[in-house]
Amino acid sequence: MFLSRKPLLLLTMSSFACAAPGHTASAQAPSYPARPLRFIVPAPPGGTSDLLTRVVSAKLASALGQPIVVDNRGGAGGVLAADLTAKAAPDGLTLLLVYTPHTLNSHLNQKLPYDPLKDFAPITMITQAPLVLVVNPALPVRNVKELVALAKTRPLNYGSAGNGSGGHVSGEMLKLMAKMEAVHIPYKGAGPAAADVVSGQLQYQFGAQITVGPFLAGNRLRAIAVTSPRRAKSLPDIPTVAESGFPGFEFLNWFGIVTSAKTPAAIIERLNIEIVRALQLPDMRDKLTGEGSEIVGNTPRQFAEFLERDFNRWGPVVKAASMKVD
């Protein structure tokens, strides 16, 4: 009896061992990514957002072994692009470049078709950079206090890339903190606004270094402050607005990557690892930090915490300044 049962036992164990791998494979999710990805950028081709998206997507496509299609969906301050991503399948195949307006839009609009925090899964912040407060060189102003004092003696106009832009928010924050008056003139882009500061039609502007840098180099604009909490590495001799007499003043233009909410944590982790690794490559650092930006590359949790802080911060500012978008 004993001899006759041993082969049966061995056969049973062998059958289980052969069956187990097949069972495990069927229970696992398909390898990610199994198909090409779509990377939505909320701006037309050619701008900073588009450049960042294409630089990052090229490295990410190589790391993931799948092509990435850049999908430019400009308009409505990023709302159209964000809505597409919020409604996409939670499979990690649709990515979205988000930046400063993402946490501002819900305060500027009465109603959005999505929740900027709950309907997205943060992956990482790519870069952040301060704005530069610039004035026309003919203006008798060499620091923020002198600009504020001048505003109390004559009407001043400042320009921005449009209602709700970083330049607009920064301008309104300064007005609130300094208790000064100035008229905001919205433009369809920061470049035209900078040109009008140069010509003297505007007196000042909060602009990105990539925009105002050429004018600074040609002495056609004067930089008097930066909006970061500490001095910018690219402009070490320019004080911050905070150290110029307005402690607590801070504004950073930032860019990050999110995907649809409820995307599996394993996919979020894979994307984070590959993107952060790419951001540390020397050629990436050269491309992304040339105009005053600093690379961040934080964790999904850190980025989520930042988005929540940023969202909560702008509500009172927008309300106090009665800011709206057209």
Secondary structure, DSSP 8 states (H G I E B T S, - for coil): -HHHHHHHHHHHHHHHHHHHHHHHHHHS---S-SS-EEEEESS-TTSHHHHHHHHHHHHHHHHHTS-EEEEE---GGGHHHHHHHHTS-SSS-EEEEEETHHHHHHHHSS--SS-TTTTEEEEEEEEEEEEEEEE-TTSS-SSHHHHHHHHTTS--EEEESSTTSHHHHHHHHHHHHHT---EEEE-SSHHHHHHHHHHTSSSEEEEEHHHHHHHHHTTSSEEEEE-SSS--TT-TTS-BTGGGT-TT---EEEEEEEEETT--HHHHHHHHHHHHHHHTSHHHHHHHSTTS-EE----HHHHHHHHHHHHHHHHHHHHHHT----
